[in-house]
């Protein structure tokens, strides 16, 4: 296990690069849950020379479903702006692995999210209760912000 975090932006660029095989992209998109990624060559292409663990699986599982945009709003804010139902966001926060990550991927697909992978990747890499809470807080702060006029 490496002590340093991966460069998530470079990882997304590697995935999006034309030299990354189309079949490998398809393998990641077809995975039904993070553990399904473990036995795909795509995982080892993304993390060359590393022995993947659960954190690698989560990142690879979500990589195809979120574009990169530097300084993008938080995912919670994007979900609020896209008028995603509160129940769906809370479902992610309350679920346990691997269902929480599967539900998160469904939300990414629904809103066609563009995230700042340097921040989002770090959140997915850790993916603890505090990260889930931040997702919910960002959602509600944006949704009920006086600026947007929501009540």
Secondary structure, 3 states (H helix, E strand, C coil): CCCCCCCHHHHHHHHHCCCCCHHHHHHHHHCCCHHHHHHCHHHHHHCCCCCCCHHHHHHHHHHCCCEECCCCCCHHHHHHHCCCCHHHHHHHHHCCCCHHHHHHHHHHHHHCCEECHHHHHHHHHHCCHHHHHHHHHHHHHHHCCCCCCCC
